């Protein structure tokens, strides 16, 4: 009958990092391109670029290393700091998800 819904993000004078940026950066990791990651996420390159720049400013470190074009085109790769942030966020999110579902079940098990 009921499901629990939630959003979890890291805050630093406003939203700094959450599922959206995590998915976008994961796309950069998989595709090697912010443009391709943005496309698969359904947003424009400009919006993705602005989002990444905003997050980098809030966090105080770069998330992406940009490679300029040329004969073989450009691309992007994640910084070590971005990889570490994503790893920690993923583990944190999973722990929160498990805890939230356990707490939800303890109160609403008979409403499922």
C-alpha positions, 0 to 999 in steps of 0.5 A: 500500500505504501512505499517510502521515497527519499532523496539524499544529497551532500550539502555545503552551503546548498546542495553540493552532490547527489544522485543526479551528479553521481549518475552524470559523472558515472556516465563520464567514466563509462563514455569518456565524454561529458557530452555523451554522458549528458546526452544519455542523461537527457540534458544538454552539454551546457547544463551538464558543464554548468552543473559540474562547474558549480559542484567543483566550486562548492567542493573546492576540487575538480571532478573532471579532466578535460581533453581538448579535441584534435584528430581523434576528438576530445574527451573527459575523465574523472579526477582521483578526487571525483572517483573517491567522492563517488565511491564514498557517496555510493557506499553512503547511499547504499547504507542509508537506503538499507537503514531507511527501508529497515526503519520503514518496514518496522513501522509500516510492514502491515501497510505493504 
